[in-house]
């Protein structure tokens, strides 16, 4: 599903346009994040409003809306971040300033399952375990962001001595994470990690790397290439990731006997099979580290890219690839479902920050 915010309403529709809803925001002006349940029938949405008492303050509320009837239930009327539905359950998880909570939607009961701080620190972005019984998150520490995991059955949590830029579930016992130019697989039981892909050069096999195009082949095979991986998402038997690479090429001499050096760069969205074969290129644009979102039952991917708009400079927008991507009207953003084990902090606007 995809969505578009307009004055007073949130338009929701399928990628094909065959299913469509109009949600009355009832005076709410700012939508922070939203996520549909498995059936695509209930919308969990976080509103933010500005209130003036003795001074200006902001206030969030987490609301569940039935799309067919418009019925709504306020589950939480304080700070909330990134709600994620638990697949096959009448529950959703979210984080507040200090803890990860789980709400039973039918009863409205909210329980704290894991406290990550004893003081207000802002919420965590949650990622649902494929079996729906656990969550992964990234917690800020002085050294960076560390991977954490919570088991929802035992309510036991652990923050690992692993810093990363992006992460996703590989399976119910393993988290795939990105650190610099490489991928690692973290076993959540032992706390040990093992390499999945040390660098893009490991994909340079006959008949594999050539399919991504001449510029990418040149970058992957460059001697002193600098590679950075930005985002990662596992979907079915494939791993999708944002990548950029910069490398030096010999240039024309500036002065006799003095060679010049130029730097070329490539960036975009790539994917590879879980067995590290079948490399593919999906997009040649600058990928912003804000998530790779599968929609349309995984047949379409949405990513945030940074594009230049004439003299107005750079702007961040949603880009879509895959089935139906060219049929999505401008101004729509992805509206994910819980079944894809996604993180919940997805922008609800035409592009990040748009209102």
C-alpha positions in Angstrom: 0.0 0.0 0.0 1.0 3.6 -0.5 -0.2 6.9 1.1 -0.4 10.6 0.6 -1.1 13.3 3.1 -3.2 16.2 2.1 -5.1 18.9 4.0 -7.2 17.1 6.6 -6.9 13.7 5.1 -4.6 10.7 4.5 -5.2 9.0 1.1 -4.3 5.3 1.2 -4.4 3.0 -1.9 -2.8 -0.1 -3.3 -0.1 0.3 -5.9 -2.5 -0.7 -8.7 -5.2 1.6 -7.4 -7.7 -1.2 -7.0 -8.1 -0.6 -3.2 -8.4 2.9 -1.8 -9.3 4.6 1.5 -9.7 8.2 2.6 -8.8 8.7 6.3 -10.1 11.8 8.1 -7.3 13.1 10.3 -9.8 15.0 12.4 -7.8 18.1 12.8 -4.4 16.4 13.3 -1.8 18.2 11.2 1.5 16.2 11.6 1.8 12.5 11.0 5.1 11.0 12.2 4.8 7.4 11.2 2.2 4.8 10.2 1.9 1.1 9.5 -0.8 -1.3 8.3 -1.6 -4.6 9.9 -1.2 -7.9 8.0 -4.7 -7.8 6.5 -4.3 -4.2 5.4 -7.4 -3.3 7.4 -6.1 -1.4 10.5 -3.7 1.6 10.5 -1.4 2.3 13.4 -0.5 6.0 13.2 1.5 8.4 15.4 0.3 12.0 15.5 2.2 15.0 16.8 0.5 18.3 17.8 1.9 21.5 19.2 0.2 22.8 22.4 0.6 26.1 24.2 0.3 26.3 28.0 2.9 28.4 29.7 5.2 27.5 26.9 5.1 25.7 23.6 5.2 21.9 23.9 4.7 19.0 21.6 2.5 16.0 22.3 2.3 12.6 20.5 -0.4 10.1 20.4 -0.6 6.5 19.0 -3.9 5.8 17.4 -5.3 2.7 15.6 -7.9 3.4 12.9 -10.1 0.8 11.2 -10.0 1.8 7.5 -13.4 0.4 6.6 -15.4 2.1 9.4 -13.2 5.0 10.5 -13.4 3.8 14.1 -10.4 4.8 16.1 -8.8 3.9 19.4 -6.1 5.9 21.2 -3.6 3.4 22.6 -1.1 5.8 23.9 -1.2 9.6 24.5 2.4 10.3 25.2 5.6 10.1 23.2 5.6 7.2 20.8 7.9 6.2 18.0 7.7 3.8 15.1 4.8 1.4 15.8 5.2 -2.1 14.3 2.4 -4.7 14.1 3.3 -8.2 15.2 2.5 -10.6 12.4 -0.6 -12.8 13.0 -1.3 -11.1 16.3 -3.7 -8.5 17.6 -0.7 -6.6 19.1 1.7 -4.0 18.1 5.0 -2.8 19.6 6.3 0.8 19.9 8.9 2.6 21.9 8.5 5.6 24.2 11.2 7.7 25.8 12.4 5.0 28.1 11.0 1.6 27.2 9.7 -0.8 24.5 6.0 -1.4 24.9 3.5 -3.8 23.5 -0.2 -2.9 23.1 -3.2 -5.3 22.8 -5.3 -3.4 20.3 -8.7 -5.0 21.1 -8.4 -4.3 24.9 -6.2 -1.2 24.7 -3.9 -2.6 27.4 -0.3 -1.5 27.1 2.6 -3.3 28.8 6.3 -2.4 29.1 8.4 -5.3 28.0 11.9 -3.8 28.0 13.3 -0.7 29.6 16.3 0.7 27.7 16.9 3.8 29.7 16.1 5.2 33.2 15.7 8.7 31.8 14.0 10.2 28.7 16.3 9.5 25.7 13.9 9.4 22.8 12.4 6.3 21.2 14.0 3.4 19.4 13.3 2.3 15.8 12.0 -1.3 16.0 12.4 -4.2 13.6 10.1 -7.2 14.0 11.6 -10.7 14.1 10.3 -12.9 11.2 8.4 -15.1 13.6 6.8 -12.1 15.3 8.1 -13.0 18.8 11.0 -10.6 19.0 12.3 -7.2 18.1 15.7 -5.7 17.1 16.7 -2.1 17.5 19.7 0.2 17.4 20.7 2.0 20.6 23.0 5.0 20.7 26.1 4.7 22.7 29.2 7.0 22.7 30.9 4.7 20.2 27.9 4.7 17.8 24.8 2.6 17.5 24.7 -0.9 19.0 22.4 -3.7 18.0 19.9 -4.8 20.6 17.3 -7.6 20.7 14.3 -8.2 22.8 12.4 -11.6 23.2 8.8 -10.8 23.6 7.9 -14.1 25.2 10.5 -13.9 28.0 10.7 -10.1 28.0 14.5 -10.5 28.1 16.6 -8.0 26.2 20.3 -7.7 25.3 22.4 -5.0 23.7 25.4 -6.5 21.9 28.9 -5.2 21.6 28.3 -4.6 17.9 28.1 -1.2 16.3 26.5 -0.7 12.9 24.9 1.7 10.5 21.9 -0.4 9.4 20.4 -3.8 10.3 17.6 -6.3 9.5 16.7 -9.8 10.5 18.3 -12.6 8.4 16.2 -15.2 10.2 14.7 -15.7 13.7 18.1 -16.2 15.2 20.4 -14.0 13.2 20.6 -10.2 12.5 22.4 -9.0 9.3 24.1 -5.6 9.9 26.2 -3.2 7.9 29.4 -1.6 9.1 31.4 0.4 6.7 32.1 -1.6 3.5 31.1 -5.0 4.9 28.1 -7.2 6.0 28.2 -9.3 9.2 25.8 -11.9 10.6 25.2 -11.7 14.3 24.0 -14.8 16.1 21.7 -13.5 18.9 22.2 -16.5 21.1 26.0 -16.6 21.2 26.6 -12.9 20.5 29.2 -13.8 17.9 29.2 -12.4 14.4 30.6 -13.9 11.2 31.2 -12.3 7.8 28.6 -12.4 5.1 30.3 -10.1 2.6 33.6 -8.4 3.3 33.4 -6.0 0.3 31.9 -5.7 -3.1 35.0 -7.2 -4.7 34.0 -10.6 -3.3 31.1 -10.5 -5.8 33.5 -10.2 -8.8 33.0 -13.5 -10.4 32.8 -14.3 -14.1 29.3 -13.7 -15.4 28.1 -12.1 -12.2 29.4 -8.6 -11.8 29.1 -7.6 -15.5 25.4 -7.4 -15.3 25.4 -4.3 -13.1 27.0 -2.1 -15.8 30.4 -0.8 -16.9 30.7 2.0 -14.2 29.9 -0.4 -11.3 32.3 -3.0 -12.7 35.0 -0.4 -12.9 34.4 0.6 -9.3 34.3 -2.9 -8.0 37.6 -3.8 -9.7 39.4 -0.6 -8.9 42.6 -1.1 -6.8 42.0 1.5 -4.1 38.2 1.8 -4.2 36.5 3.2 -1.1 33.1 1.5 -0.6 30.3 2.4 1.8 27.1 0.4 2.4 24.2 2.6 3.6 21.0 0.5 4.1 20.2 -3.2 4.1 16.9 -5.2 3.9 16.3 -9.0 3.5 13.3 -9.9 1.4 12.8 -13.6 0.5 15.9 -15.0 -0.9 17.5 -11.7 -1.7 19.5 -9.0 0.2 18.9 -5.4 -1.0 21.4 -2.7 -0.1 22.4 0.8 -0.8 26.0 1.2 -1.9 28.4 3.9 -3.0 32.0 3.6 -4.3 34.7 6.1 -5.1 37.9 5.3 -7.0 40.8 7.1 -8.6 41.4 7.1 -12.3 44.5 8.3 -14.2 43.9 11.8 -15.6 45.6 14.0 -18.2 48.9 15.5 -17.2 48.7 18.9 -15.7 52.4 19.5 -16.3 54.9 17.4 -18.3 55.9 14.3 -16.4 53.3 15.0 -13.7 50.2 12.8 -13.9 46.7 14.0 -12.8 44.3 12.0 -10.7 40.5 12.2 -11.0 38.0 10.5 -8.8 34.9 8.8 -10.0 32.0 7.6 -7.9 28.9 5.4 -8.4 26.0 4.9 -6.0 22.7 3.2 -6.1 20.5 0.2 -4.9 21.9 -3.3 -5.5 20.8 -6.8 -4.5 22.4 -10.2 -4.2 21.0 -13.7 -3.5 21.6 -15.0 0.0 24.2 -17.3 -1.4 26.0 -14.2 -2.8 25.2 -14.9 -6.4 23.0 -13.2 -8.9 24.1 -9.6 -8.3 21.6 -7.0 -9.6 21.4 -3.2 -10.0 18.0 -1.6 -9.4 18.7 2.1 -9.1 21.5 4.6 -9.8 20.8 7.4 -7.3 22.1 8.5 -4.0 20.4 6.4 -1.4 19.6 8.1 1.9 20.2 6.0 5.1 16.5 5.9 6.0 15.3 2.4 5.1 14.5 0.1 2.2 10.7 -0.5 2.3 9.1 -3.4 0.4 5.4 -2.9 -0.5 2.9 -4.5 -2.8 3.6 -7.9 -1.2 7.3 -7.5 -1.9 7.0 -6.9 -5.6 7.8 -3.2 -5.3 10.6 -1.5 -3.3 10.6 2.1 -2.0 13.8 3.9 -1.0 14.6 7.5 -0.1 17.0 9.2 -2.6 18.6 12.6 -2.7 17.9 14.5 -6.0 19.0 17.9 -7.3 16.1 20.2 -8.2 17.6 23.0 -10.3 18.7 26.0 -8.4 16.7 24.9 -5.3 19.5 22.5 -4.4 19.0 18.9 -3.2 15.8 17.4 -2.0 15.0 14.0 -0.5 12.2 12.0 -2.2 10.8 8.5 -2.3 11.8 6.4 -5.4 10.1 3.2 -6.3 11.5 0.2 -8.3 9.9 -3.1 -9.3 6.4 -4.0 -10.4 4.0 -1.1 -10.7 6.7 1.5 -9.8 5.9 3.7 -12.8 2.2 3.7 -11.9 2.7 5.3 -8.5 1.6 9.0 -8.6 4.0 11.6 -7.4 3.6 12.6 -3.8 2.9 9.1 -2.5 5.0 7.3 0.1 5.1 3.6 1.1 2.8 2.3 3.8 4.3 -1.0 4.9 2.8 -4.0 6.5 4.1 -5.9 9.6 4.6 -9.1 7.7 7.8 -7.9 6.1 9.5 -7.5 9.5 10.2 -3.8 8.8 11.3 -1.0 11.1 8.4 1.3 11.9 9.9 4.8 11.3 8.6 5.3 7.8 7.9 8.9 6.7 4.3 9.6 5.8 4.6 12.3 3.1 5.7 12.7 -0.5 9.3 13.0 0.8 10.9 13.3 4.2 9.9 16.4 6.0 7.1 17.4 3.6 3.8 18.5 5.2 
